[in-house]
């Protein structure tokens, strides 16, 4: 995963597989809690999966301000860029 598009595709795969979400609903603008009914336990599960995929240490605080899928993509992109 090097590009934002690849990161978005990976996040979509995770959300469809782990949380049985509709792939069409997972857009950069989709709000995690309001639009996708994501909760804090889901967020922890996703962070664990992202850690597996990236091989990087993923800190929950890096994602605290994430409100949309686009925010998550940017957080992962920044993490991979470091």
HUCOR-V360033 format. One record per residue. N is the residue number from 1. D_LAST is the distance of its C-alpha to the last C-alpha in Angstrom with 2 decimals. Layout:
n=N d_last=D_LAST
n=N d_last=D_LAST
//
This chain:
n=1 d_last=13.60
n=2 d_last=11.99
n=3 d_last=13.88
n=4 d_last=14.73
n=5 d_last=18.14
n=6 d_last=17.15
n=7 d_last=15.27
n=8 d_last=18.44
n=9 d_last=20.66
n=10 d_last=19.08
n=11 d_last=19.43
n=12 d_last=22.97
n=13 d_last=23.79
n=14 d_last=22.76
n=15 d_last=24.75
n=16 d_last=27.74
n=17 d_last=27.87
n=18 d_last=27.23
n=19 d_last=28.71
n=20 d_last=31.18
n=21 d_last=30.15
n=22 d_last=31.51
n=23 d_last=28.97
n=24 d_last=30.59
n=25 d_last=29.76
n=26 d_last=25.99
n=27 d_last=25.01
n=28 d_last=22.21
n=29 d_last=24.80
n=30 d_last=25.99
n=31 d_last=25.87
n=32 d_last=24.88
n=33 d_last=27.71
n=34 d_last=30.39
n=35 d_last=30.24
n=36 d_last=28.90
n=37 d_last=30.43
n=38 d_last=27.22
n=39 d_last=27.57
n=40 d_last=25.61
n=41 d_last=26.47
n=42 d_last=25.23
n=43 d_last=21.90
n=44 d_last=21.60
n=45 d_last=22.68
n=46 d_last=20.12
n=47 d_last=17.23
n=48 d_last=18.74
n=49 d_last=18.99
n=50 d_last=15.41
n=51 d_last=14.44
n=52 d_last=17.00
n=53 d_last=15.84
n=54 d_last=12.14
n=55 d_last=12.76
n=56 d_last=9.96
n=57 d_last=11.28
n=58 d_last=11.93
n=59 d_last=13.37
n=60 d_last=16.34
n=61 d_last=15.83
n=62 d_last=12.75
n=63 d_last=15.48
n=64 d_last=18.45
n=65 d_last=18.66
n=66 d_last=18.44
n=67 d_last=21.92
n=68 d_last=21.75
n=69 d_last=20.36
n=70 d_last=18.61
n=71 d_last=16.86
n=72 d_last=15.71
n=73 d_last=14.54
n=74 d_last=12.48
n=75 d_last=11.00
n=76 d_last=10.13
n=77 d_last=8.89
n=78 d_last=6.48
n=79 d_last=5.52
n=80 d_last=5.48
n=81 d_last=3.82
n=82 d_last=0.00
//
